[in-house]
Amino acid sequence: AQKITQTQPGMFVQEKEAVTLDCTYDTSDQSYGLFWYKQPSSGEMIFLIYQGSYDEQNATEGRYSLNFQKARKSANLVISASQLGDSAMYFCAMREDNAGNNRKLIWGLGTSLAVNP
Amino acid sequence: EPEVTQTPSHQVTQMGQEVILRCVPISNHLYFYWYRQILGQKVEFLVSFYNNEISEKSEIFDDQFSVERPDGSNFTLKIRSTKLEDSAMYFCASRRNLILAGVFDEQFFGPGTRLTVL
């Protein structure tokens, strides 16, 4: 069963507008972590934001915020005031803490975001 | 700021050849990972390594693959006899290993090695 679902293969947004990238997850663990990474065309994987399952507040990092709805098992990424440099692939990933100490990341298929000038 | 480095950035090889992908994790990190991303697809976990041994490997990580930490700083992924389907971006990652559940313990990723098998 797919554990991380990103239903938007591609998204467009106008420069300076906000955009929400969807991510839903499936786990039976009580303790887990959710991550968003950005992958520009150059290929490197850039960490954006993290949300722990026990965190009561939504995570924020500059223009990035994570809309965490635990009951719905969703962890959507919100990018405010989009910039041309935000054009990239965005991956949602999950770490299940109870699967031993390994803490490998399980990844979604990604969303390709294009910011239009 | 400390970072994970990977060499080479791009490797082209002939099918059947052996390749070694190299990674230098962050110095005080204890857990190391290799992930693979076939072009246009999602990132897949290959293997994790802790205390000088494999702690977990995926079904992708068959006998053609091996990992090693030969000198306390490098972390290598060897593919013994490359196949066309091994063409992918290979990411190394490391983390410090804070074992408290729910505590932020980020994996730091290297820039990746793009492997092309011809």
Interface residues (C-beta under 8 A of the other chain):
Chain A: S31 G33 F35 Y37 G43 E44 M45 I46 F47 Y50 G52 S53 Y54 F91 A93 D97 N98 G100 N101 N102 R103 K104 L105 I106 W107 G108 L109 G110
Chain B: Y31 Y33 Y35 Q41 K42 V43 E44 F45 S48 Y50 S55 E56 M89 F91 R95 N97 I99 A101 G102 V103 F104 D105 E106 Q107 F108 F109 G110 P111 G112 R114
